[in-house]
């Protein structure tokens, strides 16, 4: 995969040249089993008329961007100049700052819930350190809520290494969970913080674990240097358990010939996990949820097998942290052809006068109600006419014609209307020229999902309850 200047412009990635070069350099050393170009060729073939799989509610116009973001996040190195972080500050880099860099490097592919880890001091300090070949690896802290794991660490070259490059700022490792054979999926980002230091964060999704598992990182290489920096990291839900609520609704139903039971819903400070038991061996069914204000929970991956699915979502919104109920929506994965979808760019000029109205999906509208040009970000406020247009694929366009993606996912800002706030990379007010809303329309009407309302009694105890 290559990221030339034209590709960056088309993607709207607001990357400084040195960051883009570092990413390109790092990408050249990755050897995925299937290249991005191969993935994109498959996508192009499907666009020429071959049927494709469609999950309800997932925008087709986002597919190329999502493929690029996923490859981009697979192993990203961010190079920070001395003007931004001194070595001493870099050594004490906080997760909140790192997560901000994560958002800037990967767009909105990570949920906003990660910010709460630092805001609520939910991680546990470990300060485990291993030194080999004059390189010290220190695990600073770890977060665990029973659903996902976030580990922060710092690497310091003690001798003979000055002015680290993106090739140096890489940790090669395998992960093992003690006393568990559960499947794990993870990604990471590395950030150079000084002439001889860099930090890393590894994010994992996993399945059933004990309250105090141990995660082992088998580190056999840092940069180009082989060695042994194996560390075992104790994890604990001590901080997150008091803020976690579990429900056992045991709500059952049928969708066509498939039977399902909502076995458990777990709300942690930074995520929501839905555990469903079904007989959908082929994996035809697609599940998602919304709250009692019709705010949709963002999908965050998951896994499962043997008749059980563990689906991860974003946490409840800050304005509605304890919804009276959630609605489970169920549909079949649809096979559609590209010619069955019409995609259009809806464009409106930025004049500085509000509201600015754009056409949305299915006859709805998106109303831009304000823009704030801040020192480090651009904040856009908008309102949607209906629940189906709450999360538009809204881009900014600057004076050069570059289209700019959101750096974070939209956050709902009001209970009584579909009002949202979304952040974009920093822009000068005079450089913003247009708003672009990408809409899609289906030639054939897709099957509507069934909806199952699941009441939530937040007055019960923190332990799982039966209805």
N, C-alpha and C positions, 0 to 999 in steps of 0.2 A: 504494500500500500504506500502511496506517495501523497504528500500534501503540498502541491505546488501553490504559487501565489494566487492563481486564478481560482483554484479549488477553495482556498481559504476565503476569497472574496465571495464566491457563490454561496458558501456555507454561512457566511456572516460571522465567522469566528473572529473575535476582536483580540488577536494574539500579537504581541510585540514580535518583531523578527527574531530576536534571540530565543524567545520561548518556542516559536514555530520551528526554528532550526533544531532546538533541543529535542522537540517531539519527533521531528523527522529522523534525527540521528538515532533516537531510541527505537522508533518503528523499524528502522533498517536492521536491527538486531533481533527483532521478534520473529519467531518461526511458528505461526499458528498452523494447525492442521488444515484449515481452509482459509485462504487469503481473502482479504476484503474484496479484491478485484473479482475473485471467483464468485463471492456472494453477490456482488453487484451485477455480474453477468447473468446470474440466475434470476435476479430481480428484473433485469431488462428483458429477458426472455419471457417472463410472466407478463410483463407490460405489453408484449406484442400479441397477447391473446391467450397464452396458457393460463389455465385456472390457478388461482392462488387462494390461500387460506386467509379468512378474515375473521378476527375476533370482534364481536360487536363493540362499538364505541371506540375502536382504535383507528386513528386517522391514517388512511393510505398515503396521504401526502407526506407523512412524517417518516416513511420507511427508510429512504436513503439517509436522512439525517440521523435516524436512530442507529442504523448500521454503522455509520461513521463514528458516532459518539461511543458506541459499545467497543469498537476497535480502538478508539482513541483513549478510552478510560482503562483498557486492559492493562496498560503499563505506562503511565504518564510520568514524565519528569518535568518539573517546573523549575526554571532557573531564575533566582531572585538576585538582582543586582545589588551591589554594596550600598547604593543610594536608598534602598528600601529596608534591608535587614543587615545589621551588623552581625558578626559571628556570635557575640554574646547574646544578642536578642534571639538569633536563630536557634541557639542551644536551648532556649526556654520557650520555643514557639508553642503557642496555645492551640488547642484543637479548634477553637472557634475561628481563629485566623486561618488555620490550615483548611478547615472546611470551606471557608470563603474562597480560598484558592482552588479548592476542589470544584466548587460551583463555577468559578471563572474558567477553569480549564475544560470542563465537561458539559457546560450548559446545565439544563435542568434534569439530567439523568439520575441525580440523587435527590431523594425526598427532603423536604425542609425539616423533617423531624430530627435529623442529625444535629441541628443547631442546639437542641435542648440538652444534649449531653453536657456541653460546657456551661450553658446557661443555668442548669440546675445542679451542676457539680455531681454528675452521676457516675463518673468513672472512678476507678480505684487505683491509687498510685502503687507501682510495683518496684521501680528502680532496680530491676534485675540487670546485671551487667556482665558481659563476657568479652574478654580480650584475646585476640589471636592475630598473628602476623602484623602486629602493631596497628591493629584496627579494633576499636571498641564499639560494641553494639550494646545499647542500653534501652531496655523496654521501660518507658516512662510510666504508662498507665494503660488500663484496659477497661472496657465497658462491656457489660453483659446483662441482658434483660430476659433471657430465656428464649428469645427469638433471633437476635443478631448479636454479633461480637464486633467491637471496634478496638484495635490495638494500635497504640502510638509508640514509635521508637525513634532513637537517634543513633547515627553512625558517625564516629569521629576517627579520622586518619591521624594517628599520633605522631608518625614520623614520615618524612620523605614525600609527602603528597601536598602539593599546593595547587590552588585554582582548580577545584574539582570540575569535571565535565559531566555531561549526561551519561557517558559510559561508566564513569566512576560511581555515580549516584544510583546504584541499583543493588537490590538484595535478592538473591536467588534462593528460594526456600521451598520446602514442602511442609504441609500441616498435618498434624495428627492429634486427635482428641483422645485422651487417656480414658480407657474403659468404655469406649463408645465406637461403634462402627457406622455411625450416621453419616450420610453424605453431606459434603460441604461445598459451597460455592463462594468464591471470594474474588476480590479485586484490590488494587492498591495504587497509591500515588506517592512518588518521592519528590522532595523539595530541597534543592540546594540552599543552604542557609549561611554559608561562609566559605572561606578558602579551603577548609579541610573538614567541613561538617555538612551532613544532610539529614533530614528527617523523613520518616515514612509513616503512612497509616494504612493498615490492612483492614478491610471490612468483610465480614463473613455472614452468610445466612446458613443456618443449620437446623436440624430437626430436634427431636426429643433429647434433652440432656438433664443431668442432675442439677441441683441448685449451686453446686460448687465443683464444676468440672475443671480439668486442667488441659490447656492447649499447649502443644509442643510445636515450636517452629524449628525445623531442621534446616539450618542455614549452612550451605556448603560453599557459597561464593558471594563475595561483595565486590562489585565492579568487575575487574579482571583477575582478582586475587582469590585463589582457592584456600579454604581454611575450614575451621569448625567453630561456629558461633551458635550452637544449638541452645535454645532456652525453653524452659517449661514455665508457662504463665498461669498462675492460679486465677480462676474466674469466680465471681460471686454475684448473686442477685441481691445482696444485702441492701444496697442502695435503691435498687429498682423495685424490689418486691413490695414495699409499702405503697408504691405508686402504681401498682399493677392490679387490675381487676379482671376476674375470670367469670364467665357465664357458661352454663351448660344448658342451652335451650332445648336440645333434643327434638328440634322441629323437623318433621319428616314430610316428604312429598314425592311426587312423580312428575317427571318432565318427559312426555311421550313414553318410551319404554324404559326409561332410566329412573331408578329409585335413589333418593339422596336423604341424608340426615345431617342437619347442622349440629355437630357434636359439641363444639366449644368455640367461644370467641374470647380472645385474650387482648386486653387493652394495656399496653405498656406505655411508659412516658414518651417513647419515640416511634412506636409502631403499633399496628393492629394485626393479629393473626387469626385467621378463620380456619377452623378444622372441620372438614366435611368428609363424611363417609358415604360412598356411593358405589354402584355396580357398573360404573362407566369405564369398562376395561379399555375401550378404544380411545378414551380421552376426547370424546366429542363435545362434552359440555364445557361451557365457559361461565365462570362465576365472577360477579363483582358486587360491591355494596355501596349504599349511600345512607346518609343520616336522615333524621326527621325533618331537616330543612332542605333536603334534596342535594346536599353537598356530597359529591362523589369522593370516595376514598381512592387515592392514587394507588395503582398496582405497584407492588414491590417484589415480584418474583415469588418463589415458593418451590415446593417439591412434594414428594409423596410416593405412594405405591401400595400395593396389596389392599386396594379399596379405600385408602385414606389419602386425603389431600391436605396439605398445610399451605395456605395461601397468605402471603404477607401484603399488607397495605400500609398506607400512611396512618398516623394517629388521628383522632378526631380533631377538628379545627379548634383554634384557640377561642373562638367566639361561641363554640358549642361543645365543650369538652365532655359533657355527659348527656348525649342524646337520649331521648325517651325511648327510642327504638331505632334499629337499623333495618333497611330493606335489602334483602338478598335478591339479586337479579340473576336469572339463569337463561341462557340461550345456547343454541348449538353453534359450534364453529362453522362459519359459512364458507363455501367455495364459490368464489365469484370471478368474473373475467374483467380485465381492465376496461374493456369497452362498455361495461355496465356501470362505470363510475365517471361522472363529469366533475372535473376539478377546475376551480376558477380562482383568480386573484381579485379580491375586492380591495380597491385602493381609495384612500382619502388623504387629501393634503393636510399637513400640519400648518395651521395658521396662528396658533396661540390663543384662539378663541374656542371656548367649549360650550356645549358638548360637540364632539365630532362623531358622526353616526356612520357605521358601516353595516352592510348587509351581512347577516349570519347564515347559518345552516337552516334549511327547511322554513324559510320565510321569516326567521327571527332577525334581531338586530343586536349589534354591539355598539355601545355608546361610550366613547372615551370622555371621561369627566375631568381629567387633570393629568399633568405631567410635572414631575419634580426633577430638576437637573442638579444632582448632588455631587459632592466632591469625588465619590468613588462609585456611584451607581446612578442609574436613571430609573425613576419609579413612575409607573403608569397606573392610574386608577381607571377602571371601566365597570360598566354595568351591562348585564345581559337581560334580554327580554324574557327568557324562559330557561328552564333547567337544562335543556339540550344544548344551549350555547354558553354554558358557564365556563368552559375551558376552550376558548377559541385558539386556533393556531395563529397567533397574532405576532407579526414581525414589525420592526422599525426599519425604515429606509433612510439612509443618510444622503448627503449632498453628492456623494460619488456614485450613488446607486447601489451601494452595498446593503444587503438585507441582514438584520441583526436579530439573532435568537435571544430569547429570554435566558438570563443566567440563573434564575430560580423558578420554581413552579408557582403558579398563582396562589394567593392566600385570600380566603374569603374574609371580607371586612365588615359585613352587616348581616343581621339575622332576618330582617324584614324585606330584603331584596337581594337579587343576585349581583352583589357588588364585590369586586375583587381588586387586589393590589398585586402587581407583578413587577419584578426587578429585571433590568437589562444592564449591560455594560455601560460605563460612563460615556456620556455624550455631551457636547456643547449644545446649548439651545439653538444656536444658529445652524448647526449641522443636521438636525432632524428635519426631514422634508416631508415624509409620508408615513402613514400607517398602512399595513397590508394584512388583510385577513384571508387566509386560505380556506376556502369552503369546498365541500364535496357533496355531490348529489348522486343518488342511486337511481339508475333507470328503472330497475325493478325494486319494488318494495321488499325490504328484508323482513323476515319473521320477527315479531315483537317478543321480547323476553317475558317470562312469567316473573311475578314479584311476590316475595314472601316476607311479610313483616315479622320482625323478631323483637318483642318487647324487652327492655332492659331495666331492671330494678337496681339502681345504684345505691340503694340503702342497705343492700345485703352485705354480708361480710366479705372479706377479700378472698376467701377460699371458694373454690368452685361450688356452685349450688345446682340443685336439680329443680325443674319447674314444679 
